[in-house]
Amino acid sequence: MNSDKTIFYDLETALQNPTAVTKLDLHFKNLNEIPTTISELKNLEELYIWNNKISELPDFLFELKNLKKIDASGNNISIIPSTIEKLENLEIFILSWNKIKEIPKEIGNLKNLKILGLSNNLLQKLPSEIGNLELLEELIICENVLESLPDSIGNLANLKILNACGSYIKTLPNSIGTLQKLEKLEVHQNHLTSLPDEIGNLHKLEKLRAYSNLLNSLPDSICKLSNLKKMILFKNELTSLPENIGKLEKLTELDLNSNELEILPDSISNLKNLKSVNLGKNSFSQHSKVKAQSLLQHTSVNWS
């Protein structure tokens, strides 16, 4: 998408030379619907209609075959029509803060989609066809009512960011381990009781946020995440850490506040890049605290 092209901020001006318009920004215009005259903008590539009162995506929108980006977040949209599949050039589709309950299976036909934002909706599940989005790099589905993720999510070979926080997810599919390009995994504020062993295959993962879940242990395989820099696990039920946690040599931040830990593995002393660790509100005895402090001599330890 060419950032040098002129952005039009009102429809009247845009319609004076409709074929020249590639970017239209109508956010905060108090719109109840998408104006039909937008259909005249045959070369439109980017449409910004966020924070209005729009309740539906009209059919004519899907005839604008050059659309590459739609941001319709912060509206009252409840349905994504199956005709969305007509927008074959769409790369960015953001519908956060709406009232969407389901995603049509046709979403899987958007072969050029790179970013899909559906946070703060009413989604109960994702269609398996979402795994067909081979170019997808960011999937943002936080703050919904999801109870699971489809196995097909493992087919998203180019996915770099997966944010599925703030739902009711109890387990992650084992297929998540095939996401070889994943750099950020955010699954905090769910109902997770464990993480799959396959998580250790995410060799490019740099940030893991799984706080506010029901985790009582971590798989040993997590120690294979050689590029992990941040691991945020506060408010779980962890009673121990993997013995080989010291292999996470790039780790700089570790938050284990509000768990049930009593001791730390000796190998944690190998984390030479660890700048801060939060161990507050656990079950350490005074003796265990002294030992932990000796293992973490070059790390800032927060006990509160």
C-alpha positions as CSV (number, residue, x, y, z in Angstrom):
1,M,0.0,0.0,0.0
2,N,1.4,3.4,-1.0
3,S,1.5,5.7,1.9
4,D,2.2,8.7,-0.4
5,K,-1.3,8.8,-1.9
6,T,-3.7,11.5,-0.8
7,I,-6.2,10.6,1.9
8,F,-9.7,12.1,1.4
9,Y,-11.6,13.0,4.6
10,D,-15.0,13.8,3.2
11,L,-17.0,12.1,0.6
12,E,-18.1,15.2,-1.2
13,T,-14.6,16.1,-2.1
14,A,-13.7,12.6,-3.1
15,L,-16.6,12.3,-5.5
16,Q,-15.4,15.3,-7.5
17,N,-12.8,13.0,-9.1
18,P,-13.8,9.5,-8.0
19,T,-11.3,7.5,-10.0
20,A,-8.4,9.3,-8.4
21,V,-9.5,8.3,-4.8
22,T,-7.5,5.4,-3.3
23,K,-7.8,6.3,0.4
24,L,-11.0,7.5,2.2
25,D,-11.2,8.2,5.9
26,L,-14.7,8.7,7.3
27,H,-14.0,7.8,11.0
28,F,-16.0,9.7,13.6
29,K,-18.6,10.9,11.2
30,N,-21.6,9.7,13.1
31,L,-22.5,7.4,10.2
32,N,-25.4,5.0,10.6
33,E,-24.5,3.2,7.3
34,I,-21.8,3.2,4.7
35,P,-22.9,5.7,2.0
36,T,-23.9,4.1,-1.3
37,T,-21.9,6.7,-3.3
38,I,-18.7,5.0,-2.1
39,S,-19.5,2.5,-4.8
40,E,-18.3,5.1,-7.3
41,L,-14.8,5.0,-6.0
42,K,-13.7,2.1,-8.2
43,N,-10.0,2.5,-7.4
44,L,-10.4,2.7,-3.6
45,E,-7.7,0.7,-1.8
46,E,-8.1,1.8,1.8
47,L,-11.3,2.6,3.7
48,Y,-11.4,3.9,7.3
49,I,-14.9,4.0,8.9
50,W,-14.0,3.2,12.5
51,N,-16.0,4.7,15.4
52,N,-19.3,5.3,13.7
53,K,-22.7,3.7,14.2
54,I,-22.6,1.4,11.2
55,S,-24.6,-1.8,11.6
56,E,-23.8,-3.7,8.4
57,L,-21.3,-4.1,5.6
58,P,-23.4,-3.6,2.4
59,D,-23.1,-5.7,-0.8
60,F,-21.7,-2.8,-2.9
61,L,-18.6,-2.7,-0.7
62,F,-17.6,-6.1,-1.9
63,E,-17.6,-4.9,-5.5
64,L,-14.7,-2.6,-4.8
65,K,-12.2,-5.2,-6.0
66,N,-9.1,-3.0,-5.3
67,L,-9.7,-2.7,-1.6
68,K,-6.6,-3.7,0.4
69,K,-7.5,-2.3,3.8
70,I,-10.8,-1.9,5.7
71,D,-10.9,-0.6,9.3
72,A,-14.5,-0.7,10.5
73,S,-13.7,-1.1,14.2
74,G,-15.9,0.5,16.9
75,N,-19.3,0.1,15.1
76,N,-22.4,-2.0,15.6
77,I,-21.7,-4.6,12.9
78,S,-23.0,-8.1,13.8
79,I,-22.5,-10.0,10.6
80,I,-19.6,-10.5,8.2
81,P,-21.3,-11.4,4.9
82,S,-20.1,-14.5,3.0
83,T,-19.5,-12.2,0.0
84,I,-16.4,-10.9,1.8
85,E,-14.6,-13.5,-0.3
86,K,-14.9,-11.2,-3.3
87,L,-12.3,-8.9,-1.9
88,E,-9.4,-11.0,-3.2
89,N,-6.9,-8.2,-2.7
90,L,-7.7,-7.5,0.9
91,E,-4.6,-7.4,3.1
92,I,-5.8,-5.8,6.3
93,F,-9.3,-6.4,7.8
94,I,-10.0,-4.8,11.2
95,L,-13.4,-5.3,12.8
96,S,-12.6,-5.0,16.5
97,W,-15.1,-3.5,18.9
98,N,-18.3,-4.7,17.1
99,K,-21.0,-7.3,17.8
100,I,-19.8,-10.1,15.6
101,K,-20.8,-13.6,16.7
102,E,-19.4,-15.7,13.9
103,I,-17.0,-15.6,11.0
104,P,-18.1,-17.0,7.7
105,K,-16.0,-19.9,6.3
106,E,-15.5,-17.8,3.2
107,I,-13.0,-15.7,5.1
108,G,-10.5,-18.5,4.2
109,N,-10.7,-17.4,0.6
110,L,-9.0,-14.1,1.3
111,K,-5.6,-15.4,0.1
112,N,-3.8,-12.1,0.5
113,L,-4.9,-11.3,4.0
114,K,-2.0,-10.4,6.3
115,I,-3.7,-8.8,9.3
116,L,-7.1,-9.9,10.8
117,G,-8.4,-7.9,13.8
118,L,-11.5,-9.2,15.5
119,S,-10.9,-8.3,19.2
120,N,-13.8,-7.3,21.5
121,N,-16.6,-9.1,19.7
122,L,-18.9,-12.0,20.6
123,L,-17.1,-14.8,18.8
124,Q,-17.7,-18.3,20.2
125,K,-15.5,-20.1,17.7
126,L,-13.3,-19.7,14.6
127,P,-14.0,-21.5,11.3
128,S,-11.5,-24.2,10.4
129,E,-11.1,-22.3,7.1
130,I,-9.2,-19.6,8.9
131,G,-6.2,-22.0,8.4
132,N,-6.3,-21.3,4.7
133,L,-5.0,-17.7,5.2
134,E,-1.4,-18.7,4.3
135,L,-0.1,-15.1,4.2
136,L,-1.6,-14.1,7.6
137,E,1.0,-12.4,9.9
138,E,-1.3,-11.1,12.7
139,L,-4.4,-12.7,14.2
140,I,-5.9,-10.5,16.9
141,I,-9.0,-12.2,18.5
142,C,-8.7,-11.1,22.1
143,E,-11.7,-10.3,24.3
144,N,-14.3,-12.7,22.8
145,V,-16.1,-15.7,24.2
146,L,-13.9,-18.4,22.5
147,E,-13.5,-21.7,24.3
148,S,-11.0,-23.2,21.8
149,L,-8.9,-22.5,18.7
150,P,-9.2,-24.8,15.6
151,D,-6.4,-27.2,14.8
152,S,-6.1,-25.6,11.4
153,I,-4.5,-22.6,13.1
154,G,-1.3,-24.5,12.8
155,N,-1.5,-24.0,9.0
156,L,-0.8,-20.3,9.3
157,A,2.8,-20.6,8.2
158,N,3.5,-16.9,8.2
159,L,1.9,-16.0,11.5
160,K,4.0,-13.7,13.6
161,I,1.5,-12.5,16.2
162,L,-1.3,-14.4,17.8
163,N,-3.4,-12.6,20.4
164,A,-6.2,-14.7,21.8
165,C,-6.4,-13.2,25.3
166,G,-9.5,-12.5,27.4
167,S,-11.7,-15.5,26.4
168,Y,-12.5,-18.9,27.9
169,I,-10.0,-21.0,26.2
170,K,-9.1,-24.1,28.1
171,T,-6.5,-25.7,25.9
172,L,-4.3,-24.7,23.0
173,P,-4.2,-27.1,20.0
174,N,-1.0,-29.1,19.6
175,S,-0.8,-27.8,16.1
176,I,0.3,-24.4,17.5
177,G,3.8,-25.9,17.5
178,T,4.0,-25.7,13.7
179,L,3.9,-21.9,13.7
180,Q,7.5,-21.5,12.9
181,K,7.5,-17.8,12.4
182,L,5.5,-16.9,15.6
183,E,7.2,-14.2,17.6
184,K,4.5,-13.1,20.0
185,L,1.9,-15.4,21.7
186,E,-0.7,-13.8,24.0
187,V,-3.1,-16.1,25.7
188,H,-3.5,-14.4,29.0
189,Q,-6.8,-14.1,30.9
190,N,-8.2,-17.4,29.7
191,H,-8.9,-20.8,31.5
192,L,-5.8,-22.6,30.4
193,T,-4.7,-25.4,32.7
194,S,-1.7,-26.4,30.7
195,L,0.4,-25.5,27.6
196,P,1.1,-28.1,25.0
197,D,4.5,-29.8,24.7
198,E,4.6,-28.6,21.1
199,I,5.1,-25.0,22.3
200,G,8.8,-25.8,22.5
201,N,8.9,-25.9,18.7
202,L,8.2,-22.1,18.4
203,H,11.9,-21.3,17.9
204,K,11.3,-17.7,16.9
205,L,9.0,-16.9,19.9
206,E,10.2,-13.8,21.7
207,K,7.2,-12.9,24.0
208,L,4.9,-15.2,25.8
209,R,2.0,-13.8,27.9
210,A,0.0,-16.4,29.6
211,Y,-0.9,-14.7,32.9
212,S,-4.2,-15.0,34.7
213,N,-4.8,-18.6,33.8
214,L,-5.0,-21.8,35.7
215,L,-1.5,-23.2,34.9
216,N,0.0,-25.5,37.5
217,S,3.1,-26.4,35.6
218,L,5.0,-25.6,32.4
219,P,6.1,-28.2,29.9
220,D,9.8,-29.0,29.9
221,S,9.8,-28.2,26.2
222,I,9.4,-24.5,27.0
223,C,13.1,-24.5,27.8
224,K,13.8,-24.9,24.1
225,L,12.5,-21.4,23.3
226,S,16.0,-20.1,22.6
227,N,14.8,-16.6,21.4
228,L,12.3,-16.0,24.3
229,K,12.9,-12.6,25.9
230,K,9.7,-12.0,27.9
231,M,7.6,-14.6,29.8
232,I,4.7,-13.2,31.8
233,L,3.0,-15.8,33.9
234,F,1.7,-14.0,37.0
235,K,-1.7,-15.1,38.6
236,N,-1.5,-18.8,37.8
237,E,-1.1,-21.8,40.0
238,L,2.5,-22.8,39.3
239,T,4.1,-24.9,42.0
240,S,7.4,-25.4,40.2
241,L,9.4,-24.4,37.1
242,P,11.2,-26.7,34.6
243,E,14.7,-27.8,35.8
244,N,16.2,-26.6,32.6
245,I,14.8,-23.1,32.6
246,G,18.4,-21.8,32.6
247,K,18.5,-22.7,28.9
248,L,16.3,-19.6,28.1
249,E,19.5,-17.6,27.6
250,K,17.9,-14.6,25.9
251,L,15.2,-14.1,28.6
252,T,15.2,-10.5,30.0
253,E,11.9,-10.4,31.9
254,L,10.2,-13.1,33.9
255,D,7.0,-12.4,35.9
256,L,5.9,-15.2,38.3
257,N,4.0,-13.1,40.8
258,S,0.9,-14.7,42.5
259,N,1.7,-18.3,42.0
260,E,2.5,-21.1,44.4
261,L,6.2,-21.5,44.0
262,E,8.4,-22.6,46.9
263,I,11.8,-22.9,45.3
264,L,13.6,-22.1,42.0
265,P,15.7,-24.5,39.9
266,D,19.4,-24.0,40.3
267,S,19.8,-23.5,36.5
268,I,18.0,-20.2,36.7
269,S,21.4,-18.7,37.6
270,N,22.4,-19.3,34.0
271,L,20.0,-16.6,32.8
272,K,22.7,-13.9,32.4
273,N,20.4,-11.6,30.4
274,L,17.6,-11.6,32.9
275,K,17.1,-8.1,34.0
276,S,14.0,-8.4,36.2
277,V,12.0,-11.2,37.9
278,N,8.9,-10.8,40.0
279,L,8.5,-13.5,42.6
280,G,6.1,-11.8,44.9
281,K,3.0,-13.5,46.4
282,N,4.3,-17.0,46.2
283,S,5.1,-19.6,48.9
284,F,8.8,-19.0,49.4
285,S,10.2,-19.6,52.9
286,Q,12.7,-17.1,54.1
287,H,15.5,-19.6,53.5
288,S,14.2,-20.1,49.9
289,K,14.2,-16.4,49.3
290,V,17.8,-16.2,50.4
291,K,18.8,-19.0,48.0
292,A,16.7,-17.5,45.2
293,Q,18.4,-14.1,45.7
294,S,21.9,-15.9,45.5
295,L,20.9,-17.6,42.2
296,L,19.8,-14.2,40.8
297,Q,22.7,-12.0,41.9
298,H,22.7,-10.0,38.7
299,T,18.9,-9.7,38.4
300,S,16.5,-7.2,39.9
301,V,14.2,-9.3,42.1
302,N,10.8,-8.0,43.2
303,W,9.3,-9.8,46.2
304,S,6.2,-7.6,46.6
